[in-house]
C-alpha cells in the first residue's frame, strides 16, 4: 500500500532534515538570510513540521494540531534542540497515523480543501513527500552557502 512507501520516504527525509539542522556549525546561521535567499533553514524546518502536522496529524490523526502558517515564517531563533524535538515528534506522529489510513481513504478525495481543485488523498500524500524533498534541498543549499 502507498502509505508504507510514503512513510519510508518521510522517515528517510525527516532523518535527513535532522542531519541538516544538526550540521550547522553556528546555530544562529539557521536563521540567516542573504540576498535572494528569502527563507531561512529554521523557517523552512518549521514550515515542513507545520505542513505534516496539519495534513496528516490534524486531518487523519485527530491530534488537535492547529497550524499557524504565518508563524512558521515569522518565528526566529527557535533553539536547534527544539527544532530537532519537533522533527522527532512529527516522525513519531507519521508512524502512528499513516498505518491507520485505509486503501479506501487513499482513493477518496483529500478531506480538506488545499488547492483550487480536488485530488485523491494518495496523490496528495505523494505531493507532500515531494514538497518535503524540495525544501530539504533548499535547507542543504542554505547550510552550505550561509553557514560560514
C-alpha positions as CSV (number, residue, x, y, z in Angstrom):
1,X,0.0,0.0,0.0
2,X,1.2,3.5,-0.8
3,X,1.2,4.6,2.9
4,X,4.0,2.2,3.6
5,X,6.1,3.6,0.8
6,X,5.3,7.2,1.7
7,X,6.2,6.5,5.3
8,X,9.6,5.2,4.3
9,X,10.2,8.4,2.2
10,X,9.0,10.7,5.1
11,X,11.2,8.8,7.6
12,X,14.2,9.0,5.3
13,X,13.8,12.7,4.6
14,X,12.9,13.7,8.2
15,X,16.2,12.0,9.2
16,X,18.0,14.0,6.6
17,X,16.3,17.1,7.9
18,X,17.6,16.3,11.4
19,X,21.0,15.8,9.9
20,X,21.0,19.1,8.0
21,X,19.8,21.1,11.1
22,X,22.4,19.3,13.3
23,X,25.2,20.1,10.8
24,X,25.0,23.9,11.2
25,X,28.3,24.9,12.8
26,X,26.8,28.1,14.2
27,X,23.2,27.7,15.4
28,X,22.4,31.3,14.7
29,X,23.0,30.6,11.0
30,X,19.8,28.5,10.9
31,X,18.0,31.9,10.8
32,X,20.3,33.8,8.4
33,X,19.1,35.4,5.3
34,X,21.2,36.8,2.5
35,X,20.4,38.4,-0.8
36,X,17.9,36.3,-2.8
37,X,17.7,33.7,0.0
38,X,14.4,34.7,1.4
39,X,13.7,31.8,3.8
40,X,16.0,30.6,6.5
41,X,16.6,27.0,7.2
42,X,14.9,27.4,10.5
43,X,11.8,28.8,9.0
44,X,11.7,26.1,6.3
45,X,12.0,23.5,9.0
46,X,9.1,25.0,10.9
47,X,7.1,25.1,7.7
48,X,7.7,21.4,7.0
49,X,6.7,20.5,10.5
50,X,3.5,22.6,10.3
51,X,2.7,21.1,6.9
52,X,3.0,17.5,8.0
53,X,1.4,18.0,11.4
54,X,-1.6,19.6,9.7
55,X,-2.2,17.4,6.7
56,X,-1.5,14.1,8.5
57,X,-1.7,14.7,12.2
58,X,-4.7,17.1,12.4
59,X,-6.7,15.7,9.4
60,X,-6.1,11.9,9.8
61,X,-4.7,11.6,13.3
62,X,-7.1,13.9,15.1
63,X,-4.1,15.3,17.1
64,X,-5.7,18.7,17.6
65,X,-2.7,20.4,15.9
66,X,-3.6,23.9,14.9
67,X,-1.4,25.4,12.2
68,X,-0.2,28.9,12.3
69,X,1.5,29.1,8.8
70,X,2.4,32.8,9.2
71,X,4.3,32.0,12.4
72,X,6.2,29.2,10.5
73,X,7.9,32.0,8.5
74,X,8.0,34.8,11.2
75,X,9.4,32.9,14.2
76,X,13.1,33.4,14.6
77,X,15.8,31.9,16.8
78,X,13.9,28.8,17.9
79,X,16.6,26.7,19.6
80,X,18.1,23.9,17.5
81,X,17.2,21.3,20.1
82,X,13.6,22.4,19.9
83,X,13.6,22.0,16.1
84,X,15.1,18.6,16.4
85,X,12.5,17.6,19.0
86,X,9.7,18.9,16.8
87,X,11.0,16.9,13.8
88,X,11.1,13.7,16.0
89,X,7.6,14.4,17.2
90,X,6.5,14.7,13.6
91,X,8.1,11.5,12.6
92,X,6.5,9.7,15.5
93,X,3.1,11.1,14.5
94,X,3.5,9.9,10.9
95,X,4.5,6.4,12.2
96,X,1.2,6.3,14.2
97,X,-1.1,7.9,11.7
98,X,-0.1,6.6,8.2
99,X,-0.6,2.9,9.0
100,X,-4.2,3.7,10.0
101,X,-5.1,5.1,6.6
102,X,-7.1,2.6,4.5
103,X,-6.8,1.9,0.8
104,X,-10.4,3.3,0.5
105,X,-9.3,6.6,2.1
106,X,-6.4,6.9,-0.3
107,X,-8.8,6.6,-3.2
108,X,-11.1,9.3,-1.8
109,X,-10.7,13.0,-2.3
110,X,-8.4,14.5,0.3
111,X,-10.9,15.6,3.0
112,X,-9.6,19.2,3.4
113,X,-9.5,21.9,0.6
114,X,-5.9,22.6,-0.2
115,X,-5.6,23.9,-3.8
116,X,-8.3,25.2,-6.1
117,X,-9.2,21.6,-7.2
118,X,-9.9,18.3,-5.5
119,X,-7.4,15.5,-5.6
120,X,-7.2,11.9,-4.3
121,X,-5.6,11.5,-0.9
122,X,-3.0,9.1,-2.3
123,X,-1.9,11.7,-4.8
124,X,-1.7,14.4,-2.2
125,X,0.5,12.2,0.0
126,X,2.9,11.9,-2.8
127,X,2.8,15.7,-3.3
128,X,3.6,16.2,0.4
129,X,6.6,13.8,0.1
130,X,7.9,15.8,-2.9
131,X,7.3,19.1,-1.0
132,X,9.5,17.8,1.9
133,X,12.2,16.8,-0.5
134,X,12.1,20.2,-2.3
135,X,12.5,22.2,0.9
136,X,15.1,19.7,2.2
137,X,17.2,20.6,-0.8
138,X,16.8,24.3,-0.1
139,X,17.9,23.7,3.5
140,X,21.0,21.8,2.3
141,X,21.9,24.6,-0.1
142,X,21.3,27.3,2.7
143,X,23.6,25.4,5.0
144,X,26.4,25.1,2.5
145,X,26.0,28.7,1.4
146,X,25.5,30.6,4.6
147,X,26.9,28.6,7.5
148,X,30.3,30.1,7.3
